[in-house]
Amino acid sequence: SSPAQMASRYKDVDPIQNIDPTIPVVAIHGTADSTVPWQLSQRYVQTVQQAGGQAEFYPMYGDSHGSLITPGSTHYTDVLDLITNHFQS
């Protein structure tokens, strides 16, 4: 099914159409991601900020869709540090 055929279902799961500005967002995205363009995460963060929410975008230069979460990869430790620093109690 395409978005045109199932518009309401796609709208229900589209993050940019379901922003809750009370939930802080940290978007970490590889710039070499060929599955999901990094610009979508950047646009999402900007939209959250425009809605009055707290959001930050961290591009991981050269990383693909999965490499940034692969142990031993270039930015793996950076990703863990960002998660740890943003979500500590």
Rosetta silent file (secondary structure, phi, psi, omega in degrees, C-alpha in Angstrom):
SEQUENCE: SSPAQMASRYKDVDPIQNIDPTIPVVAIHGTADSTVPWQLSQRYVQTVQQAGGQAEFYPMYGDSHGSLITPGSTHYTDVLDLITNHFQS
SCORE:     score description
SCORE:     0.000 S_00000001
   1 L     0.000  142.965  178.981    0.000    0.000    0.000 S_00000001
   2 L   -98.206  164.051  176.405    1.163    3.497   -0.780 S_00000001
   3 L   -56.977  -34.879  179.825    0.726    6.613    1.377 S_00000001
   4 L   -66.358  -35.112 -179.017   -1.927    7.831   -1.064 S_00000001
   5 L   -78.005  -30.715 -175.382   -3.944    4.621   -0.627 S_00000001
   6 L  -127.359   49.157 -172.628   -3.637    4.471    3.157 S_00000001
   7 H   -53.244  -42.961 -176.821   -3.232    8.144    4.079 S_00000001
   8 H   -68.038  -37.308  178.356   -4.685    7.889    7.591 S_00000001
   9 H   -67.455  -42.177  178.725   -2.466    4.943    8.556 S_00000001
  10 H   -64.880  -39.771  178.645    0.648    6.669    7.273 S_00000001
  11 H   -62.499  -38.886 -178.301   -0.316    9.857    9.123 S_00000001
  12 H   -62.342  -29.479 -176.141   -0.754    7.886   12.362 S_00000001
  13 H  -110.897    1.868  179.009    2.858    6.631   12.261 S_00000001
  14 L   -79.409  112.317 -175.583    4.610    9.595   10.632 S_00000001
  15 H   -55.543  -39.035 -175.898    6.758   11.137   13.389 S_00000001
  16 H   -70.985  -19.080  176.825    6.674   14.638   11.926 S_00000001
  17 H   -94.390    0.602 -177.388    2.863   14.597   11.924 S_00000001
  18 L  -131.483   41.683 -176.837    2.736   13.396   15.537 S_00000001
  19 L   -74.296  133.751  172.458    5.065   15.767   17.372 S_00000001
  20 L  -116.872  103.084 -175.429    4.624   16.154   21.109 S_00000001
  21 L   -65.784   -5.852  177.799    6.672   19.214   22.123 S_00000001
  22 L   -85.079   -9.140 -179.340    6.681   18.059   25.760 S_00000001
  23 L  -103.514  116.493  178.338    8.972   15.125   24.895 S_00000001
  24 L   -64.025  144.867 -176.828   12.657   16.060   24.453 S_00000001
  25 E  -124.948  134.124  169.559   14.254   14.719   21.263 S_00000001
  26 E  -124.441  115.201 -179.790   17.829   13.771   20.462 S_00000001
  27 E  -107.339  121.132  178.662   18.271   12.719   16.828 S_00000001
  28 E  -116.496  122.504 -171.956   21.510   10.930   15.907 S_00000001
  29 E  -144.570  134.239  176.127   21.842   10.168   12.207 S_00000001
  30 E   -74.806  134.379 -177.740   24.593    8.977    9.880 S_00000001
  31 L   -75.790  -13.286  177.730   25.221   11.302    6.935 S_00000001
  32 L  -102.470   19.483 -179.701   25.940    8.324    4.638 S_00000001
  33 L   -70.640  116.661  178.693   22.604    6.658    5.427 S_00000001
  34 L   -97.019   -2.700  178.472   21.137    5.411    2.152 S_00000001
  35 L   -89.199  -49.557  178.657   18.037    3.943    3.850 S_00000001
  36 L  -130.106  116.415 -179.310   16.700    7.100    5.526 S_00000001
  37 L   -59.265  135.876 -179.019   18.144   10.481    4.464 S_00000001
  38 H   -60.918  -25.336 -179.426   19.715   12.375    7.380 S_00000001
  39 H   -62.524  -26.482  177.372   17.849   15.494    6.277 S_00000001
  40 H   -65.978  -39.555  177.139   14.625   13.922    7.566 S_00000001
  41 H   -67.697  -40.920  178.846   16.016   13.840   11.108 S_00000001
  42 H   -62.455  -43.045  178.786   17.273   17.389   10.773 S_00000001
  43 H   -64.760  -39.779  178.615   13.832   18.526    9.536 S_00000001
  44 H   -60.861  -46.854  179.682   12.130   16.662   12.388 S_00000001
  45 H   -60.750  -43.941  179.134   14.320   18.395   14.983 S_00000001
  46 H   -62.324  -39.071 -179.797   13.634   21.790   13.415 S_00000001
  47 H   -68.124  -39.999  176.303    9.884   21.088   13.439 S_00000001
  48 H   -61.803  -45.125  179.639    9.974   20.051   17.118 S_00000001
  49 H   -62.100  -41.711  178.999   11.873   23.254   17.949 S_00000001
  50 H   -64.955  -27.147  178.196    9.367   25.362   15.991 S_00000001
  51 L   -83.429    1.577  178.828    6.575   23.718   18.015 S_00000001
  52 L    92.760    6.857 -179.716    8.306   24.898   21.200 S_00000001
  53 L   -88.542  168.157  177.837    9.916   21.565   22.043 S_00000001
  54 L   -97.560  120.738 -178.275   13.473   20.754   23.049 S_00000001
  55 E  -151.387  144.370  177.985   15.351   18.938   20.292 S_00000001
  56 E  -134.843  144.015  179.580   18.931   18.459   19.146 S_00000001
  57 E  -115.557  129.145  178.593   20.356   16.968   15.959 S_00000001
  58 E  -122.916  101.023  175.505   23.710   15.161   15.875 S_00000001
  59 E   -76.865  136.433  175.910   24.952   14.209   12.408 S_00000001
  60 E  -107.513   99.619 -172.208   27.496   11.393   12.398 S_00000001
  61 L   -63.918  123.051  177.132   29.627   12.166    9.363 S_00000001
  62 L    91.012   -8.807 -179.107   30.313    9.169    7.160 S_00000001
  63 L   -83.520  147.711  177.091   28.120    6.722    9.062 S_00000001
  64 L   -93.937 -169.573 -177.479   25.476    4.601    7.348 S_00000001
  65 L   -59.190  -37.182 -176.547   22.088    3.484    8.665 S_00000001
  66 L  -113.468  -14.727 -173.523   23.597    0.861   10.957 S_00000001
  67 H   -66.259  -30.448 -176.875   27.272    1.659   11.303 S_00000001
  68 H   -71.025  -12.842  176.100   26.817    4.269   14.014 S_00000001
  69 H  -114.044   17.768  178.003   25.405    1.599   16.336 S_00000001
  70 L   -95.245  119.302  179.832   27.941   -1.073   15.427 S_00000001
  71 L   -52.220  133.476  178.865   30.427   -1.734   18.257 S_00000001
  72 L    91.169   -8.651  179.084   33.895   -0.633   17.250 S_00000001
  73 L   -73.036  167.848 -174.830   32.738    1.756   14.517 S_00000001
  74 L   -52.869  -46.465 -174.147   34.087    5.295   14.297 S_00000001
  75 L  -106.512    7.710 -176.978   31.232    7.014   16.147 S_00000001
  76 H   -55.283  -47.514 -179.725   29.909    4.149   18.283 S_00000001
  77 H   -65.359  -37.927  177.367   31.407    5.557   21.496 S_00000001
  78 H   -61.055  -42.670  179.591   30.164    9.060   20.601 S_00000001
  79 H   -62.938  -45.987  178.164   26.619    7.701   20.215 S_00000001
  80 H   -60.468  -41.064  179.052   26.805    5.934   23.588 S_00000001
  81 H   -63.924  -42.201  179.303   28.103    9.135   25.212 S_00000001
  82 H   -62.700  -44.185  179.195   25.275   11.209   23.708 S_00000001
  83 H   -63.588  -45.581 -179.791   22.662    8.751   24.942 S_00000001
  84 H   -62.268  -44.642 -176.899   24.231    8.578   28.396 S_00000001
  85 H   -70.777  -30.689 -177.183   24.572   12.350   28.751 S_00000001
  86 H   -87.950  -20.885 -172.464   21.041   13.119   27.581 S_00000001
  87 L  -121.160   22.285  175.149   19.154   10.441   29.455 S_00000001
  88 L   -72.359  145.382  179.132   20.776   10.313   32.859 S_00000001
  89 L   -81.625    0.000    0.000   18.338   10.444   35.770 S_00000001
